[in-house]
Amino acid sequence: MSHPLTRVLTLLELLQSHARLTGAELAGRLDTDVRTVRRYMSHLRDLGIPVEAERGRHGGYRLARGYRMPPLVLTNDEALAVVLGLLAAERLGMTAAGPAGAGALAKIERVLPQALREPLAAMRETLSFTANTVIGQAPGTGVLLALAQASRARTTVGIRHRSWREEHTERDIDPYGVVFHRGRWYVVGHDHLRDSMRTFRIDRITSVTPRADDFTAPDGFDPVTHLTSTLAQGPYRWPVELTIHGPLDEVARRLPRSAVTLTAQPTGVLMHARTERLDGMAHLLASLEWPFTIHQPDELRQALRNLAAQLAESAERTPGGDGG
């Protein structure tokens, strides 16, 4: 860091990232002396940057309160990180406001040097994700941020909610956590109206109003675990219970977390789920490498027999034969 301009720019970056630094601290970080730091401060003031100096034992340098720096200058690595984050949010349906993400990406690309703009444009056009964007599920930015702030501060909020039946209600909730899951945003917490734990899709919440009350979340409560467990017990026709005779960690990696709940047992892993179609559950179970014991429903056994017959028939089919 021998060039004076480099040191001045580094000094400016230090002032932006710290509320206050002493002359000695700045000199140490710039590998120079306090007198030179004072000269660099004069250079910044000559450029119109309001640097304030505070005297005394606890004094130091800082930028004037409320001063806004010009637009950010990003390194190549920083620009790539920002662009990848915006692309991921867009493709996975994680944006709270679609036009805002697209606008931010366009602004960043406009100010990038040509040497970086072209590679990042290629990244945008060729990057693929294993999950598709969920359209129309983005919540309002203000609603999402208000719920996140209330969850962190542990304060009750009033919400206006629209159900899937288009029924509108007003209620107070204690938001224990905000979760993004499979393309949708959810808030998990205690619903004062029903006096029970509830999960709400945030895109169905039209407004959030702070209340004066505080709350305490249950010890050890995990919003993600509660949400996935709740979704796994959704309104499907067939309740399924069986034991998979395999290790919990490996079984969990093979099954969709949002569709099942798993509990370790002495004989294996107890699985609970609900499904609309037993033939789909049969295909899922057939893909596992471990044996399993069905507890309910008995109709699942027949679905597995039907699948086994189809596989056996396919195994016997030869080119030129029926269906070949």
C-alpha positions as CSV (number, residue, x, y, z in Angstrom):
1,M,0.0,0.0,0.0
2,S,2.7,2.4,-1.0
3,H,0.8,4.7,-3.3
4,P,-0.8,7.7,-1.5
5,L,-4.0,7.6,-3.5
6,T,-4.4,3.9,-2.5
7,R,-4.0,4.9,1.1
8,V,-6.5,7.7,0.9
9,L,-9.1,5.4,-0.7
10,T,-8.4,2.8,2.0
11,L,-8.8,5.5,4.6
12,L,-12.2,6.4,3.2
13,E,-13.3,2.8,3.2
14,L,-12.3,2.5,6.9
15,L,-14.3,5.5,7.8
16,Q,-17.4,4.1,6.0
17,S,-17.2,0.8,7.9
18,H,-16.5,2.1,11.4
19,A,-18.3,4.7,13.5
20,R,-15.1,6.1,14.8
21,L,-11.4,5.4,14.6
22,T,-8.5,7.1,16.3
23,G,-5.5,8.5,14.5
24,A,-3.3,5.8,15.9
25,E,-5.7,3.1,14.8
26,L,-5.9,4.5,11.3
27,A,-2.1,4.8,11.1
28,G,-1.7,1.2,12.1
29,R,-4.1,0.0,9.5
30,L,-2.5,2.1,6.8
31,D,1.0,1.3,7.8
32,T,2.0,5.0,8.2
33,D,2.2,7.6,11.0
34,V,-0.4,9.8,12.6
35,R,0.9,13.0,10.9
36,T,0.4,11.4,7.5
37,V,-3.2,10.4,8.5
38,R,-3.9,14.0,9.2
39,R,-2.7,15.0,5.7
40,Y,-4.9,12.3,4.2
41,M,-7.8,13.7,6.1
42,S,-7.2,17.1,4.5
43,H,-7.2,15.4,1.1
44,L,-10.7,14.0,1.8
45,R,-12.0,17.3,3.0
46,D,-10.6,18.9,-0.2
47,L,-12.7,16.4,-2.2
48,G,-15.9,17.6,-0.3
49,I,-16.1,14.6,2.0
50,P,-17.1,15.8,5.5
51,V,-14.7,14.2,7.9
52,E,-15.1,15.2,11.6
53,A,-12.3,15.1,14.1
54,E,-13.0,14.7,17.9
55,R,-10.4,15.8,20.3
56,G,-9.7,14.3,23.7
57,R,-8.8,10.9,25.2
58,H,-11.7,9.1,23.4
59,G,-11.6,11.2,20.3
60,G,-11.0,10.2,16.7
61,Y,-12.2,10.6,13.2
62,R,-15.6,9.8,11.6
63,L,-17.7,10.8,8.7
64,A,-20.4,13.4,9.4
65,R,-23.7,12.0,10.5
66,G,-26.2,11.5,7.7
67,Y,-23.5,11.8,5.0
68,R,-24.2,9.5,2.1
69,M,-21.4,8.3,0.0
70,P,-21.6,8.2,-3.8
71,P,-22.6,4.9,-5.4
72,L,-20.7,1.8,-4.3
73,V,-17.7,0.6,-6.2
74,L,-17.6,-3.2,-6.3
75,T,-14.7,-5.5,-6.9
76,N,-15.1,-8.2,-9.5
77,D,-15.7,-10.8,-6.8
78,E,-18.2,-8.6,-5.0
79,A,-20.1,-7.9,-8.2
80,L,-20.3,-11.6,-8.9
81,A,-21.5,-12.3,-5.4
82,V,-24.3,-9.7,-5.7
83,V,-25.4,-10.8,-9.2
84,L,-25.5,-14.5,-8.1
85,G,-27.6,-13.6,-5.1
86,L,-30.1,-11.7,-7.2
87,L,-30.3,-14.4,-9.7
88,A,-30.9,-17.1,-7.1
89,A,-33.6,-15.0,-5.4
90,E,-35.3,-14.6,-8.8
91,R,-35.1,-18.2,-9.9
92,L,-36.1,-19.7,-6.6
93,G,-39.1,-17.4,-6.1
94,M,-37.4,-15.8,-3.0
95,T,-37.9,-12.2,-4.0
96,A,-40.4,-10.2,-2.0
97,A,-40.9,-7.8,-5.0
98,G,-40.0,-9.1,-8.4
99,P,-39.5,-5.8,-10.2
100,A,-37.2,-4.6,-7.4
101,G,-34.8,-7.5,-7.9
102,A,-34.8,-7.0,-11.7
103,G,-34.3,-3.3,-11.3
104,A,-31.3,-3.8,-8.9
105,L,-29.7,-6.3,-11.3
106,A,-30.1,-3.8,-14.2
107,K,-28.6,-0.9,-12.3
108,I,-25.6,-3.0,-11.2
109,E,-25.0,-4.2,-14.8
110,R,-25.2,-0.6,-16.2
111,V,-22.3,0.6,-14.0
112,L,-20.0,-2.3,-14.4
113,P,-17.0,-2.0,-16.7
114,Q,-17.4,-3.8,-20.1
115,A,-14.8,-6.4,-19.2
116,L,-17.0,-7.6,-16.3
117,R,-20.4,-6.8,-17.8
118,E,-20.2,-9.4,-20.5
119,P,-19.2,-12.4,-18.3
120,L,-21.9,-11.6,-15.8
121,A,-24.5,-11.3,-18.6
122,A,-23.4,-14.8,-19.8
123,M,-23.8,-16.0,-16.3
124,R,-27.3,-14.7,-16.1
125,E,-28.3,-16.3,-19.4
126,T,-26.7,-19.7,-18.9
127,L,-27.0,-20.3,-15.1
128,S,-29.4,-23.2,-14.3
129,F,-31.2,-24.1,-11.0
130,T,-32.7,-27.4,-10.0
131,A,-35.9,-25.6,-8.7
132,N,-38.2,-23.4,-10.8
133,T,-39.4,-20.0,-9.9
134,V,-42.8,-19.8,-8.1
135,I,-44.8,-17.0,-9.8
136,G,-47.3,-14.9,-7.9
137,Q,-46.3,-16.0,-4.3
138,A,-44.1,-13.0,-3.4
139,P,-45.3,-11.2,-0.3
140,G,-45.3,-7.4,0.1
141,T,-41.9,-6.1,1.1
142,G,-43.3,-4.1,4.0
143,V,-45.2,-7.0,5.4
144,L,-42.2,-9.3,5.2
145,L,-39.8,-6.9,6.9
146,A,-42.4,-6.0,9.6
147,L,-42.8,-9.7,10.5
148,A,-39.1,-10.3,10.6
149,Q,-38.5,-7.3,12.8
150,A,-41.3,-8.3,15.2
151,S,-39.9,-11.9,15.3
152,R,-36.4,-10.6,16.3
153,A,-37.8,-8.1,18.8
154,R,-40.3,-10.7,20.2
155,T,-43.2,-8.3,19.9
156,T,-46.8,-9.1,19.1
157,V,-48.3,-7.8,15.8
158,G,-51.8,-7.5,14.4
159,I,-52.3,-8.9,10.9
160,R,-55.0,-8.8,8.3
161,H,-55.2,-12.3,6.7
162,R,-56.9,-13.6,3.6
163,S,-57.6,-17.4,3.6
164,W,-57.6,-19.6,0.5
165,R,-61.4,-19.4,0.7
166,E,-61.1,-15.6,0.4
167,E,-62.2,-15.2,4.0
168,H,-60.7,-12.0,5.6
169,T,-59.9,-12.0,9.3
170,E,-58.0,-9.7,11.7
171,R,-56.0,-11.3,14.5
172,D,-52.9,-10.8,16.8
173,I,-50.0,-13.2,16.5
174,D,-46.7,-13.8,18.2
175,P,-44.3,-14.4,15.3
176,Y,-41.8,-17.0,16.3
177,G,-40.0,-17.1,13.0
178,V,-40.1,-16.4,9.2
179,V,-39.3,-19.3,6.9
180,F,-38.8,-19.5,3.1
181,H,-39.8,-23.0,2.0
182,R,-40.3,-24.4,-1.5
183,G,-41.0,-21.1,-3.2
184,R,-43.2,-19.6,-0.5
185,W,-42.7,-17.4,2.6
186,Y,-44.4,-18.4,5.9
187,V,-44.6,-17.0,9.4
188,V,-44.9,-19.4,12.3
189,G,-46.2,-18.3,15.7
190,H,-49.0,-18.2,18.3
191,D,-52.4,-17.1,17.0
192,H,-54.3,-15.2,19.7
193,L,-57.6,-15.6,17.9
194,R,-57.4,-19.4,17.9
195,D,-55.1,-19.6,21.0
196,S,-53.0,-22.1,19.2
197,M,-49.8,-22.5,17.1
198,R,-50.5,-21.5,13.5
199,T,-48.6,-21.2,10.2
200,F,-49.6,-18.4,7.8
201,R,-48.5,-17.8,4.2
202,I,-47.1,-14.3,4.2
203,D,-48.4,-13.5,0.7
204,R,-51.9,-13.8,2.2
205,I,-51.2,-11.2,4.9
206,T,-52.2,-7.8,3.7
207,S,-51.0,-5.6,6.6
208,V,-49.0,-5.8,9.8
209,T,-49.6,-3.5,12.8
210,P,-47.2,-3.4,15.8
211,R,-48.6,-4.0,19.3
212,A,-47.3,-3.0,22.6
213,D,-47.1,-6.5,24.0
214,D,-44.0,-8.7,24.2
215,F,-43.8,-12.5,24.0
216,T,-41.4,-15.3,24.8
217,A,-41.0,-18.1,22.3
218,P,-41.1,-21.7,23.6
219,D,-37.6,-23.0,24.6
220,G,-35.9,-24.8,21.8
221,F,-38.7,-24.0,19.3
222,D,-37.5,-24.5,15.7
223,P,-39.8,-22.7,13.1
224,V,-38.4,-24.8,10.2
225,T,-39.1,-28.1,11.9
226,H,-42.6,-27.0,12.9
227,L,-43.4,-25.8,9.4
228,T,-42.2,-28.9,7.6
229,S,-44.0,-31.1,10.1
230,T,-47.3,-29.1,9.6
231,L,-47.1,-29.3,5.9
232,A,-46.4,-33.0,6.0
233,Q,-49.7,-33.5,7.8
234,G,-51.6,-31.6,5.2
235,P,-55.2,-32.3,4.1
236,Y,-54.6,-35.5,2.1
237,R,-56.7,-38.6,2.0
238,W,-54.4,-41.4,3.2
239,P,-52.4,-41.3,6.5
240,V,-49.3,-43.4,6.2
241,E,-47.3,-44.9,9.0
242,L,-44.4,-47.3,8.6
243,T,-41.0,-48.2,9.9
244,I,-38.0,-48.0,7.6
245,H,-35.2,-50.3,8.8
246,G,-32.3,-48.0,8.1
247,P,-30.2,-45.2,9.7
248,L,-32.0,-42.0,10.4
249,D,-29.5,-39.6,8.8
250,E,-29.4,-41.6,5.5
251,V,-33.1,-42.1,5.4
252,A,-33.7,-38.4,5.9
253,R,-31.5,-37.5,2.9
254,R,-33.6,-39.7,0.7
255,L,-37.0,-38.5,1.6
256,P,-38.6,-35.0,0.9
257,R,-38.5,-33.1,4.2
258,S,-41.7,-31.3,3.5
259,A,-43.7,-34.6,2.9
260,V,-42.8,-36.8,5.8
261,T,-41.9,-36.7,9.5
262,L,-39.2,-39.1,10.8
263,T,-38.5,-40.3,14.3
264,A,-35.6,-42.6,15.3
265,Q,-36.8,-45.9,16.8
266,P,-34.8,-49.0,18.1
267,T,-35.9,-50.9,15.0
268,G,-35.3,-48.2,12.5
269,V,-37.0,-44.9,11.5
270,L,-40.7,-44.3,12.1
271,M,-42.2,-42.4,9.2
272,H,-45.5,-40.5,9.2
273,A,-47.0,-38.9,6.1
274,R,-50.2,-38.2,4.3
275,T,-50.7,-38.7,0.6
276,E,-53.3,-38.2,-2.0
277,R,-52.3,-41.2,-4.1
278,L,-51.0,-44.5,-2.6
279,D,-49.4,-45.5,-6.0
280,G,-47.2,-42.4,-5.6
281,M,-46.2,-43.4,-2.1
282,A,-45.5,-46.9,-3.4
283,H,-43.1,-45.5,-6.0
284,L,-41.3,-43.4,-3.3
285,L,-40.9,-46.4,-1.0
286,A,-39.7,-48.6,-3.8
287,S,-36.9,-46.2,-4.5
288,L,-35.4,-46.8,-1.0
289,E,-32.6,-49.3,-0.4
290,W,-33.9,-50.4,3.0
291,P,-36.7,-52.8,3.9
292,F,-39.7,-51.4,5.6
293,T,-42.8,-52.5,7.7
294,I,-46.2,-51.0,6.9
295,H,-48.3,-50.1,9.9
296,Q,-51.1,-48.3,8.0
297,P,-53.0,-48.2,5.7
298,D,-53.4,-51.8,4.5
299,E,-54.3,-50.4,1.1
300,L,-50.7,-49.4,0.7
301,R,-49.7,-53.1,0.6
302,Q,-51.9,-53.6,-2.5
303,A,-50.4,-50.5,-4.1
304,L,-47.0,-52.0,-3.6
305,R,-48.1,-55.4,-5.1
306,N,-49.5,-53.6,-8.1
307,L,-46.2,-51.8,-8.6
308,A,-44.2,-55.0,-8.2
309,A,-46.4,-56.7,-10.8
310,Q,-45.8,-53.9,-13.2
311,L,-42.0,-54.1,-12.7
312,A,-42.0,-57.9,-13.0
313,E,-44.0,-57.6,-16.3
314,S,-41.5,-55.1,-17.6
315,A,-38.6,-57.3,-16.6
316,E,-40.0,-60.2,-18.6
317,R,-40.8,-58.1,-21.7
318,T,-38.4,-58.7,-24.6
319,P,-37.9,-56.8,-27.9
320,G,-40.4,-58.0,-30.4
321,G,-42.8,-59.2,-27.8
322,D,-46.1,-57.6,-26.7
323,G,-45.5,-54.0,-26.2
324,G,-41.9,-54.2,-27.4
